[in-house]
């Protein structure tokens, strides 16, 4: 991501996200020092993965200024973005690891995990916003909204696949047949897997309501901004 090619608003957003991520890592390192253990180190890795969708979305945004969305470069960036996007939201499910450890206070662990989850969500939603805006420029607004809703539904299903079946993004490349078998089995026989529906639906509602509020909050702030001149 090249800062000099960003608008002032985009640059400020990137710097704010970078500062927020560094502050989160600082909170984590304080826990390491105080607790004498690297517990939750996987959260730092998850935060790194959460940055990838934003990087791919930004590259896609720049690519679409010069090329069609049907160019191989834009298609590749779209698939990379979509493949890594669920990682941004997956951090929410890491709260399942939260429990008293005796290493530090439970409340401090709540703060640390919330900081990681917050950054993951904002990174994911920021990347989705970039893509959403590009969709609106190329199709009717209601269709763009439907595409985004479908993307959030896929992300919610991917959270289920990652949390309960332990699949990850890399498995799409190294083990696609097994993933396809697990997915098709649950699509063909949904009644046999009630957890699939409940987990996917609950995360879809949560992610959708958060994104919709963020979308209209952004629109409200833009419309209320003072005009120049």
Order of alpha helices (4+ residues) and beta strands (2+ residues): alpha-alpha-alpha-alpha-alpha-alpha-alpha-alpha
